[in-house]
Amino acid sequence: MLRFKSLGSGSSGNATVLQGRDGTSLTHVLVDCGLGIRQLEKRLGTAGMLPDQVDAIFITHEHADHIGCARQFALRERIPVWMSHGTYAAIGEPDFQGLLRIACDGQAMEIGALRITPFTVPHDAREPLQLSCTDGATRLGVLTDLGHASSHVLQHLSGCGTLLLECNHDPAMLAASSYPPFLKRRVGGAWGHLANEAAAEIAQAMLPLGLKQVMAAHLSEQNNRPELARRALSAALGCGDADVLVADGPSGGAWVTC
């Protein structure tokens, strides 16, 4: 069984737990760790987990809302941390005391009951990675923090039954926001973040390739609304708005079975 739980999603901090089961054994991988350590512990508790149940940490890129307390948490709990060479260089190559593992585009990693395959995405970071994950039966795609979906991205999402998919902004809200012009250009650019309609186009492209459910993620608190993300995705998927899940910025969401 493969399932996931968002612990938080948005500019205030991102973290998602992936859980796989092999018989009676559970594997937990924490994707991003963009919270303070006390807040992370609290949200793991709401997921029914203790910190020492995290088997590995995967960091998608170096931005503060994704890397957060990763090193502090990993060193305290002695948890291996996966990230790209570029991400490691971007954070200053700190000492992980033997816990660092380098993740590379297209090279699958076996972590307990889970097989995780990272892939590069167009985003304004040093070497950002997103991922697909499988327990051998079902497949999940985690896709946040990118400006557009390249053919490489779409190739790696093919066959995913579930997507945790960025719906960062509504273009009209972004244009009317108080953001300075340079930030509007960054967020809405080809190396920034996905607008609702761009996310909907990805979901629609994946629909004939096995996609069954989507959770919208990384919504901007200033430049988006859950109902706008739901409306765009439901139109693409041919379902009701209520059938589209949305990760809440401050608290994440419930466990979702893939």
RAHU-V758319 format. One record per helix or strand. SS is the DSSP state (H for helix, E for strand). FROM is the first residue (numbers start at 1). LEN is the number of residues. If there is no record, write none. Layout:
ss=SS from=FROM len=LEN
ss=SS from=FROM len=LEN
//
This chain:
ss=E from=2 len=7
ss=E from=15 len=8
ss=E from=25 len=7
ss=H from=37 len=10
ss=H from=51 len=3
ss=E from=56 len=3
ss=H from=64 len=4
ss=H from=70 len=8
ss=E from=80 len=4
ss=H from=85 len=6
ss=E from=100 len=3
ss=E from=108 len=4
ss=E from=114 len=7
ss=E from=129 len=6
ss=E from=139 len=5
ss=H from=151 len=7
ss=E from=162 len=5
ss=E from=169 len=1
ss=H from=171 len=6
ss=H from=181 len=8
ss=E from=195 len=1
ss=H from=196 len=12
ss=E from=213 len=5
ss=H from=226 len=12
ss=H from=241 len=3
ss=E from=245 len=2
ss=E from=248 len=1
ss=E from=252 len=1
ss=E from=256 len=2
//
